Amino acid sequence: MTRALAPKKMRLLLLILSVLPIVSMAEPSKCFGTTSNGTLSSGVKLPQSGNNFVGYSLAARMAGRTYVHSEVREIILKAYQSLEIEQPSKVYKYAETGLENGGKFAPHKTHQNGLSVDFMTPVLNEDGESVHLPTNALNRLGYDIEFDSDNKFKKYSIDFDALAAHIVELHKHARKQGHDLWRVIFAPELQAKLYDTKYADYLRAHITFSKKRSWVRHDEHYHIDFSVACE
């Protein structure tokens, strides 16, 4: 004759059983095709915020525009964690990523297989403090912002040190996970400023910047394509 489980053990067993289906559903993402002609399965959302970063729009997140490949999500979050040590006074903001199942993602020409991510350009305020570039409906979630010839927009100036540090950490963590960065798209006329930072040698050795002018300027944001093996 079997003995009945004590209430406390029964509750523990039920809790374990309730978690198991969730764990089994958390499958790694798979990407298909290319960034400009591809799809994604089991895409995952980036979190809305962390200790040193935020998303560009809660509405866009709710609309399903912040999905990435699971490997890319891991790289991004680990890079932010490292930046808490490398650049403890800096804050960051990510922008458009892609859809849960990939595919065409207007108005972008890429972002189709979970490997493309836009990041808003880090900025300093008039007091030299790291702040978030404003992203709202009035400036098309930040994408309508244009920096002038002095690298300024209103009271904000581009923080090239923070930007360079971010790219370096993304590359380091991509390599740790067996991946890489395919390319970084940032306004060609602004790239020289990145080589005035202490990260210049690393950038020259490891990062491929697109030298062609894109259909949009890419000054208020920088686009990164991650290199992860796809089907």
Backbone as CSV, one residue per row, in Angstrom:
resi,resn,N_x,N_y,N_z,CA_x,CA_y,CA_z,C_x,C_y,C_z
1,MET,0.850,-1.201,0.000,0.000,0.000,0.000,0.876,1.238,0.000
2,THR,0.685,2.113,-0.998,1.535,3.296,-1.119,1.069,4.397,-0.180
3,ARG,2.019,5.153,0.324,1.708,6.263,1.223,1.448,7.530,0.413
4,ALA,0.479,8.296,0.808,0.168,9.567,0.116,1.272,10.578,0.374
5,LEU,1.547,11.395,-0.610,2.550,12.447,-0.457,2.056,13.500,0.520
6,ALA,2.978,14.009,1.331,2.644,15.106,2.231,2.254,16.330,1.414
7,PRO,1.372,17.187,1.955,0.926,18.373,1.199,2.076,19.224,0.678
8,LYS,3.126,19.411,1.477,4.247,20.258,1.044,4.966,19.635,-0.144
9,LYS,5.177,18.289,-0.105,5.843,17.610,-1.214,4.966,17.612,-2.457
10,MET,3.665,17.499,-2.257,2.747,17.530,-3.390,2.792,18.885,-4.087
11,ARG,2.815,19.950,-3.305,2.883,21.288,-3.893,4.177,21.468,-4.677
12,LEU,5.288,20.937,-4.133,6.576,21.041,-4.811,6.556,20.283,-6.129
13,LEU,5.962,19.078,-6.117,5.872,18.264,-7.324,5.038,18.970,-8.393
14,LEU,3.919,19.546,-7.977,3.060,20.257,-8.924,3.780,21.468,-9.517
15,LEU,4.584,22.145,-8.677,5.339,23.301,-9.165,6.348,22.880,-10.220
16,ILE,7.043,21.771,-9.950,8.035,21.272,-10.908,7.372,20.885,-12.218
17,LEU,6.253,20.183,-12.120,5.536,19.750,-13.322,5.008,20.927,-14.124
18,SER,4.622,22.007,-13.414,4.101,23.181,-14.115,5.187,23.922,-14.862
19,VAL,6.443,23.815,-14.406,7.561,24.516,-15.044,8.107,23.736,-16.228
20,LEU,8.050,22.418,-16.167,8.659,21.583,-17.209,8.189,21.914,-18.614
21,PRO,6.895,22.077,-18.885,6.485,22.398,-20.246,7.063,23.711,-20.751
22,ILE,7.219,24.687,-19.820,7.773,25.978,-20.214,9.227,25.820,-20.624
23,VAL,9.968,25.032,-19.837,11.380,24.818,-20.141,11.538,24.122,-21.486
24,SER,10.716,23.104,-21.739,10.844,22.337,-22.969,10.484,23.162,-24.199
25,MET,9.652,24.210,-23.992,9.248,25.051,-25.120,10.312,26.071,-25.502
26,ALA,11.283,26.291,-24.623,12.299,27.306,-24.876,13.357,26.756,-25.824
27,GLU,13.000,26.612,-27.078,13.908,26.054,-28.079,14.837,27.143,-28.628
28,PRO,16.063,26.779,-28.990,16.964,27.751,-29.616,16.378,28.236,-30.939
29,SER,16.666,29.464,-31.265,16.185,30.010,-32.538,16.926,29.378,-33.706
30,LYS,16.287,29.398,-34.868,16.930,29.005,-36.118,16.689,30.108,-37.142
31,CYS,17.751,30.502,-37.828,17.602,31.514,-38.868,17.722,30.847,-40.238
32,PHE,17.049,31.436,-41.203,17.023,30.893,-42.561,17.304,32.005,-43.562
33,GLY,18.065,31.688,-44.596,18.336,32.667,-45.635,19.294,33.745,-45.167
34,THR,19.055,34.965,-45.637,19.951,36.088,-45.349,19.201,37.194,-44.616
35,THR,19.939,38.209,-44.209,19.313,39.330,-43.506,18.327,40.073,-44.402
36,SER,18.543,40.036,-45.710,17.661,40.750,-46.641,16.664,39.843,-47.349
37,ASN,16.756,38.538,-47.111,15.820,37.591,-47.713,15.818,36.320,-46.868
38,GLY,15.132,36.403,-45.727,15.174,35.264,-44.818,14.022,35.240,-43.843
39,THR,14.053,34.247,-42.965,13.037,34.101,-41.930,13.709,33.632,-40.648
40,LEU,12.892,33.474,-39.600,13.391,33.110,-38.277,12.361,32.214,-37.612
41,SER,12.807,31.215,-36.886,11.889,30.424,-36.063,12.327,30.514,-34.612
42,SER,11.351,30.495,-33.720,11.602,30.593,-32.276,12.380,31.860,-31.925
43,GLY,11.999,32.969,-32.540,12.610,34.242,-32.189,12.288,34.609,-30.746
44,VAL,13.159,35.399,-30.129,12.972,35.800,-28.733,13.021,37.323,-28.621
45,LYS,12.278,37.855,-27.665,12.234,39.298,-27.454,13.411,39.768,-26.613
46,LEU,13.906,40.951,-26.937,14.847,41.602,-26.039,14.060,42.171,-24.864
47,PRO,14.635,42.192,-23.667,13.934,42.786,-22.522,13.756,44.288,-22.731
48,GLN,12.743,44.852,-22.117,12.477,46.281,-22.280,13.579,47.139,-21.684
49,SER,14.209,46.671,-20.607,15.259,47.476,-19.978,16.160,46.602,-19.116
50,GLY,17.295,47.185,-18.736,18.247,46.536,-17.843,18.947,47.616,-17.044
51,ASN,20.006,47.261,-16.347,20.704,48.235,-15.492,21.243,49.434,-16.264
52,ASN,21.684,49.210,-17.496,22.301,50.301,-18.261,21.739,50.441,-19.671
53,PHE,20.556,49.876,-19.914,19.980,49.986,-21.251,18.464,50.005,-21.191
54,VAL,17.879,50.541,-22.251,16.420,50.537,-22.420,16.100,50.266,-23.881
55,GLY,14.854,49.877,-24.131,14.377,49.754,-25.494,13.889,51.105,-25.996
56,TYR,13.774,51.233,-27.284,13.432,52.518,-27.892,11.964,52.871,-27.805
57,SER,11.088,51.875,-27.582,9.657,52.158,-27.582,8.882,50.991,-26.996
58,LEU,8.103,51.261,-25.968,7.260,50.216,-25.394,6.176,49.806,-26.385
59,ALA,5.642,50.784,-27.121,4.601,50.484,-28.113,5.141,49.570,-29.204
60,ALA,6.375,49.845,-29.677,6.977,49.009,-30.717,7.258,47.610,-30.181
61,ARG,7.626,47.524,-28.923,7.856,46.211,-28.306,6.559,45.419,-28.282
62,MET,5.462,46.066,-27.874,4.171,45.400,-27.812,3.679,45.018,-29.206
63,ALA,4.132,45.761,-30.216,3.751,45.468,-31.600,4.590,44.338,-32.198
64,GLY,5.547,43.810,-31.420,6.341,42.662,-31.874,7.526,43.011,-32.741
65,ARG,8.120,44.190,-32.529,9.234,44.629,-33.375,10.592,44.521,-32.688
66,THR,10.689,43.719,-31.623,11.963,43.610,-30.899,12.404,42.158,-30.737
67,TYR,12.148,41.340,-31.753,12.563,39.935,-31.723,13.916,39.747,-32.410
68,VAL,14.716,38.829,-31.873,16.014,38.494,-32.447,16.238,36.986,-32.314
69,HIS,17.293,36.518,-32.937,17.763,35.144,-32.750,18.208,34.993,-31.288
70,SER,17.962,33.833,-30.697,18.313,33.617,-29.289,19.806,33.814,-29.014
71,GLU,20.661,33.453,-29.964,22.104,33.665,-29.785,22.438,35.152,-29.783
72,VAL,21.762,35.907,-30.622,21.982,37.357,-30.680,21.529,38.010,-29.380
73,ARG,20.401,37.572,-28.853,19.919,38.106,-27.579,20.953,37.891,-26.488
74,GLU,21.531,36.700,-26.440,22.527,36.381,-25.420,23.758,37.277,-25.569
75,ILE,24.193,37.478,-26.795,25.356,38.335,-27.049,25.081,39.757,-26.578
76,ILE,23.924,40.291,-26.938,23.575,41.673,-26.595,23.528,41.865,-25.087
77,LEU,22.884,40.945,-24.384,22.743,41.097,-22.942,24.075,40.938,-22.210
78,LYS,24.909,40.028,-22.674,26.227,39.869,-22.042,27.111,41.083,-22.307
79,ALA,26.969,41.681,-23.492,27.727,42.896,-23.786,27.312,44.035,-22.861
80,TYR,26.020,44.191,-22.640,25.549,45.220,-21.711,26.089,44.975,-20.309
81,GLN,26.142,43.719,-19.889,26.684,43.400,-18.569,28.154,43.799,-18.465
82,SER,28.913,43.517,-19.509,30.338,43.883,-19.509,30.523,45.391,-19.501
83,LEU,29.626,46.097,-20.177,29.720,47.564,-20.229,29.452,48.206,-18.869
84,GLU,28.746,47.513,-17.991,28.552,48.033,-16.642,29.893,48.182,-15.928
85,ILE,30.867,47.374,-16.328,32.208,47.446,-15.746,33.116,48.319,-16.595
86,GLU,33.076,48.111,-17.921,33.960,48.836,-18.839,33.591,50.309,-18.942
87,GLN,32.287,50.603,-18.962,31.808,51.986,-19.085,30.677,52.198,-18.060
88,PRO,31.006,52.220,-16.771,29.972,52.230,-15.729,29.062,53.451,-15.712
89,SER,29.492,54.540,-16.319,28.668,55.756,-16.301,27.831,55.922,-17.567
90,LYS,27.906,54.964,-18.474,27.220,55.091,-19.763,25.893,54.339,-19.782
91,VAL,24.949,54.901,-20.551,23.667,54.232,-20.754,23.446,54.021,-22.248
92,TYR,22.673,52.986,-22.576,22.496,52.586,-23.966,21.017,52.355,-24.281
93,LYS,20.712,52.413,-25.574,19.337,52.182,-26.013,19.362,51.409,-27.324
94,TYR,18.638,50.286,-27.361,18.530,49.560,-28.626,17.275,50.023,-29.360
95,ALA,17.219,49.766,-30.672,16.088,50.200,-31.493,15.477,48.999,-32.210
96,GLU,15.183,49.131,-33.495,14.494,48.094,-34.240,15.321,46.812,-34.350
97,THR,14.644,45.668,-34.250,15.320,44.382,-34.435,14.619,43.585,-35.534
98,GLY,13.480,42.979,-35.238,12.779,42.209,-36.258,11.539,41.546,-35.684
99,LEU,10.889,40.735,-36.498,9.652,40.064,-36.127,9.925,38.666,-35.567
100,GLU,8.978,38.122,-34.846,9.159,36.819,-34.190,9.511,35.721,-35.184
101,ASN,8.909,35.743,-36.351,9.185,34.737,-37.378,9.973,35.301,-38.553
102,GLY,10.562,36.472,-38.352,11.360,37.072,-39.404,10.531,37.530,-40.588
103,GLY,11.174,37.600,-41.752,10.493,38.047,-42.956,10.581,39.545,-43.131
104,LYS,9.885,40.067,-44.128,9.944,41.489,-44.451,9.544,42.331,-43.250
105,PHE,10.314,43.406,-43.067,10.191,44.228,-41.865,10.271,45.700,-42.258
106,ALA,9.168,46.236,-42.743,9.137,47.614,-43.226,9.449,48.594,-42.087
107,PRO,10.182,49.688,-42.396,10.671,50.093,-43.719,12.077,49.576,-44.033
108,HIS,12.573,48.633,-43.249,13.945,48.154,-43.412,14.098,47.251,-44.628
109,LYS,15.308,47.246,-45.172,15.623,46.359,-46.289,16.240,45.050,-45.797
110,THR,16.631,45.023,-44.526,17.200,43.806,-43.932,16.346,43.418,-42.714
111,HIS,16.972,42.995,-41.622,16.254,42.629,-40.390,15.290,41.455,-40.600
112,GLN,15.588,40.548,-41.523,14.616,39.505,-41.858,14.848,38.153,-41.196
113,ASN,16.047,37.899,-40.678,16.288,36.561,-40.116,16.819,36.583,-38.678
114,GLY,16.550,37.660,-37.967,16.889,37.722,-36.549,18.315,38.094,-36.229
115,LEU,19.099,38.453,-37.258,20.519,38.739,-37.040,20.871,40.216,-37.196
116,SER,19.870,41.058,-37.468,20.110,42.492,-37.650,19.519,43.257,-36.474
117,VAL,20.306,44.175,-35.928,19.842,44.978,-34.795,20.290,46.420,-34.971
118,ASP,19.366,47.349,-34.728,19.700,48.769,-34.696,19.877,49.201,-33.249
119,PHE,20.892,50.024,-33.010,21.127,50.599,-31.688,21.143,52.116,-31.827
120,MET,20.436,52.810,-30.947,20.464,54.265,-30.981,21.849,54.750,-30.564
121,THR,22.319,55.792,-31.203,23.650,56.324,-30.940,23.750,56.879,-29.515
122,PRO,24.729,56.440,-28.739,24.906,56.995,-27.384,25.229,58.484,-27.455
123,VAL,24.704,59.235,-26.520,24.913,60.690,-26.533,25.239,61.212,-25.144
124,LEU,25.802,62.432,-25.149,26.082,63.173,-23.922,25.210,64.422,-23.905
125,ASN,24.789,64.851,-22.719,24.047,66.104,-22.625,25.010,67.274,-22.462
126,GLU,24.489,68.446,-22.206,25.326,69.652,-22.101,26.287,69.604,-20.929
127,ASP,26.011,68.765,-19.950,26.894,68.627,-18.788,27.881,67.475,-18.946
128,GLY,27.895,66.863,-20.135,28.811,65.763,-20.375,28.364,64.450,-19.780
129,GLU,27.082,64.351,-19.417,26.556,63.123,-18.831,25.970,62.225,-19.909
130,SER,26.134,60.925,-19.739,25.570,59.960,-20.672,24.057,59.897,-20.470
131,VAL,23.311,60.133,-21.545,21.844,60.112,-21.490,21.319,59.386,-22.725
132,HIS,20.026,59.098,-22.703,19.411,58.431,-23.844,18.971,59.442,-24.899
133,LEU,19.240,59.147,-26.148,18.702,59.940,-27.238,17.181,59.798,-27.204
134,PRO,16.433,60.905,-27.281,14.972,60.801,-27.190,14.367,60.087,-28.396
135,THR,13.474,59.165,-28.121,12.784,58.424,-29.185,11.293,58.488,-28.909
136,ASN,10.556,59.143,-29.793,9.123,59.308,-29.593,8.426,59.452,-30.936
137,ALA,7.110,59.595,-30.888,6.322,59.678,-32.118,6.655,60.925,-32.929
138,LEU,7.107,61.999,-32.274,7.401,63.247,-32.970,8.670,63.162,-33.817
139,ASN,9.585,62.247,-33.479,10.813,62.094,-34.282,10.911,60.699,-34.901
140,ARG,9.761,60.081,-35.116,9.664,58.740,-35.712,10.538,57.763,-34.936
141,LEU,10.321,57.763,-33.612,11.037,56.884,-32.690,12.553,57.040,-32.812
142,GLY,12.969,58.278,-33.074,14.398,58.592,-33.128,14.998,58.555,-34.511
143,TYR,14.342,57.894,-35.444,14.928,57.693,-36.761,14.941,58.963,-37.627
144,ASP,14.229,59.998,-37.227,14.254,61.260,-37.976,15.313,62.231,-37.466
145,ILE,16.020,61.858,-36.408,17.056,62.738,-35.848,18.238,62.832,-36.800
146,GLU,18.779,64.043,-36.948,19.969,64.268,-37.777,20.984,65.072,-36.970
147,PHE,22.197,64.568,-36.867,23.267,65.311,-36.200,23.908,66.274,-37.193
148,ASP,24.350,67.434,-36.700,24.948,68.436,-37.583,26.436,68.168,-37.785
149,SER,27.109,69.106,-38.425,28.533,68.925,-38.756,29.425,68.905,-37.519
150,ASP,28.889,69.350,-36.378,29.632,69.293,-35.115,29.225,68.075,-34.289
151,ASN,28.515,67.164,-34.926,28.065,65.934,-34.279,27.108,66.198,-33.118
152,LYS,26.272,67.222,-33.301,25.327,67.611,-32.270,23.900,67.604,-32.813
153,PHE,22.963,67.325,-31.912,21.534,67.449,-32.189,20.912,68.095,-30.961
154,LYS,20.468,69.345,-31.146,19.945,70.130,-30.015,20.980,70.140,-28.895
155,LYS,20.628,69.643,-27.709,21.568,69.674,-26.578,22.396,68.398,-26.468
156,TYR,22.281,67.523,-27.456,22.962,66.231,-27.402,24.157,66.179,-28.359
157,SER,25.218,65.520,-27.926,26.383,65.295,-28.789,26.727,63.809,-28.775
158,ILE,27.242,63.314,-29.892,27.548,61.879,-30.004,28.663,61.479,-29.035
159,ASP,28.438,60.402,-28.324,29.430,59.859,-27.398,30.174,58.726,-28.113
160,PHE,31.246,59.082,-28.804,31.982,58.099,-29.597,32.671,57.050,-28.728
161,ASP,33.079,57.422,-27.521,33.707,56.449,-26.624,32.719,55.349,-26.253
162,ALA,31.511,55.737,-25.879,30.496,54.756,-25.500,30.119,53.881,-26.684
163,LEU,30.028,54.482,-27.861,29.661,53.732,-29.065,30.733,52.698,-29.409
164,ALA,31.994,53.136,-29.407,33.094,52.221,-29.725,33.164,51.085,-28.712
165,ALA,32.998,51.406,-27.437,33.047,50.386,-26.393,31.956,49.339,-26.595
166,HIS,30.775,49.791,-27.013,29.666,48.872,-27.236,29.971,47.904,-28.374
167,ILE,30.475,48.418,-29.470,30.803,47.554,-30.605,31.854,46.518,-30.209
168,VAL,32.855,46.964,-29.465,33.913,46.049,-29.027,33.339,44.924,-28.158
169,GLU,32.486,45.267,-27.204,31.920,44.237,-26.320,31.001,43.286,-27.079
170,LEU,30.245,43.807,-28.039,29.404,42.927,-28.851,30.265,41.923,-29.618
171,HIS,31.374,42.401,-30.166,32.252,41.505,-30.912,32.886,40.464,-29.992
172,LYS,33.359,40.886,-28.842,34.004,39.955,-27.911,33.052,38.835,-27.490
173,HIS,31.816,39.194,-27.191,30.874,38.173,-26.732,30.355,37.321,-27.885
174,ALA,30.290,37.902,-29.074,29.939,37.086,-30.239,30.993,36.007,-30.449
175,ARG,32.267,36.381,-30.354,33.350,35.417,-30.537,33.343,34.358,-29.431
176,LYS,33.035,34.757,-28.205,32.986,33.803,-27.104,31.931,32.732,-27.335
177,GLN,30.864,33.098,-28.054,29.792,32.150,-28.324,29.962,31.455,-29.671
178,GLY,31.124,31.627,-30.291,31.400,30.948,-31.546,30.849,31.648,-32.767
179,HIS,30.519,32.938,-32.642,29.952,33.695,-33.748,30.844,34.897,-34.056
180,ASP,30.290,35.873,-34.755,31.080,37.050,-35.127,30.113,38.181,-35.462
181,LEU,30.683,39.344,-35.758,29.906,40.440,-36.329,30.227,40.473,-37.813
182,TRP,29.203,40.442,-38.649,29.426,40.492,-40.089,29.814,41.910,-40.513
183,ARG,29.000,42.887,-40.113,29.306,44.264,-40.488,28.614,45.231,-39.539
184,VAL,29.169,46.446,-39.513,28.574,47.552,-38.763,28.297,48.673,-39.755
185,ILE,27.066,49.157,-39.769,26.707,50.280,-40.634,26.543,51.516,-39.761
186,PHE,27.420,52.473,-39.972,27.401,53.752,-39.265,27.876,54.792,-40.262
187,ALA,27.310,55.969,-40.239,27.614,56.994,-41.245,29.115,57.061,-41.544
188,PRO,29.534,56.834,-42.800,30.969,56.805,-43.131,31.731,58.044,-42.686
189,GLU,31.097,59.217,-42.756,31.796,60.459,-42.392,32.015,60.574,-40.881
190,LEU,31.366,59.723,-40.096,31.531,59.758,-38.647,32.462,58.672,-38.121
191,GLN,32.802,57.725,-38.955,33.588,56.579,-38.494,34.976,56.964,-37.998
192,ALA,35.575,58.005,-38.573,36.923,58.405,-38.166,36.983,58.762,-36.681
193,LYS,35.887,59.295,-36.149,35.855,59.676,-34.733,35.981,58.459,-33.813
194,LEU,35.555,57.309,-34.284,35.680,56.096,-33.477,37.146,55.696,-33.306
195,TYR,37.966,56.071,-34.293,39.388,55.737,-34.232,40.192,56.746,-33.414
196,ASP,39.493,57.747,-32.866,40.134,58.661,-31.921,39.956,58.184,-30.488
197,THR,39.275,57.071,-30.312,39.042,56.521,-28.975,40.116,55.488,-28.636
198,LYS,40.109,55.041,-27.382,41.097,54.043,-26.954,40.832,52.670,-27.559
199,TYR,39.693,52.527,-28.229,39.330,51.244,-28.837,39.753,51.148,-30.300
200,ALA,40.491,52.133,-30.776,40.839,52.216,-32.198,41.528,50.960,-32.715
201,ASP,42.544,50.480,-32.009,43.296,49.317,-32.488,42.406,48.083,-32.587
202,TYR,41.535,47.903,-31.610,40.631,46.744,-31.641,39.678,46.856,-32.819
203,LEU,39.132,48.031,-33.036,38.200,48.228,-34.148,38.881,47.944,-35.480
204,ARG,40.079,48.441,-35.661,40.813,48.218,-36.921,41.086,46.735,-37.149
205,ALA,41.371,46.019,-36.079,41.753,44.608,-36.200,40.564,43.676,-36.406
206,HIS,39.387,44.054,-35.887,38.301,43.080,-35.833,36.976,43.493,-36.461
207,ILE,36.734,44.771,-36.661,35.406,45.227,-37.063,35.384,45.690,-38.516
208,THR,34.406,45.190,-39.252,34.204,45.612,-40.635,33.077,46.642,-40.680
209,PHE,33.458,47.874,-40.986,32.470,48.939,-41.155,32.116,49.067,-42.632
210,SER,30.850,49.225,-42.904,30.424,49.471,-44.283,30.889,50.860,-44.698
211,LYS,31.556,50.956,-45.842,32.066,52.241,-46.325,31.106,52.908,-47.299
212,LYS,30.062,52.177,-47.682,29.101,52.723,-48.636,28.027,53.515,-47.895
213,ARG,27.588,54.598,-48.502,26.504,55.380,-47.928,25.192,54.626,-48.117
214,SER,24.450,54.424,-47.037,23.208,53.681,-47.094,22.056,54.564,-47.549
215,TRP,20.897,53.937,-47.730,19.717,54.683,-48.174,19.223,55.640,-47.094
216,VAL,19.596,55.392,-45.828,19.413,56.367,-44.761,20.781,56.598,-44.131
217,ARG,20.971,57.743,-43.503,22.309,58.167,-43.113,22.978,57.279,-42.060
218,HIS,22.244,56.766,-41.097,22.825,55.983,-40.000,23.770,56.826,-39.142
219,ASP,23.266,57.965,-38.693,24.018,58.764,-37.724,23.351,58.712,-36.357
220,GLU,22.012,58.682,-36.350,21.273,58.601,-35.092,21.198,57.162,-34.575
221,HIS,21.548,56.214,-35.430,21.620,54.820,-35.008,22.708,54.112,-35.786
222,TYR,23.170,52.985,-35.257,24.127,52.145,-35.969,23.526,50.754,-36.078
223,HIS,23.678,50.189,-37.245,23.085,48.900,-37.582,24.176,47.838,-37.517
224,ILE,23.891,46.744,-36.824,24.864,45.650,-36.728,24.229,44.362,-37.222
225,ASP,24.915,43.688,-38.146,24.526,42.369,-38.597,25.428,41.344,-37.926
226,PHE,24.828,40.423,-37.202,25.585,39.376,-36.521,25.796,38.189,-37.458
227,SER,26.907,37.521,-37.311,27.228,36.354,-38.129,26.975,35.094,-37.315
228,VAL,25.810,34.494,-37.542,25.401,33.247,-36.900,25.005,32.278,-38.004
229,ALA,25.425,31.036,-37.919,25.128,30.066,-38.973,23.618,29.872,-39.123
230,CYS,23.147,29.955,-40.373,21.712,29.781,-40.673,21.487,28.543,-41.527
231,GLU,20.247,28.105,-41.561,19.880,26.957,-42.383,19.910,27.346,-43.866
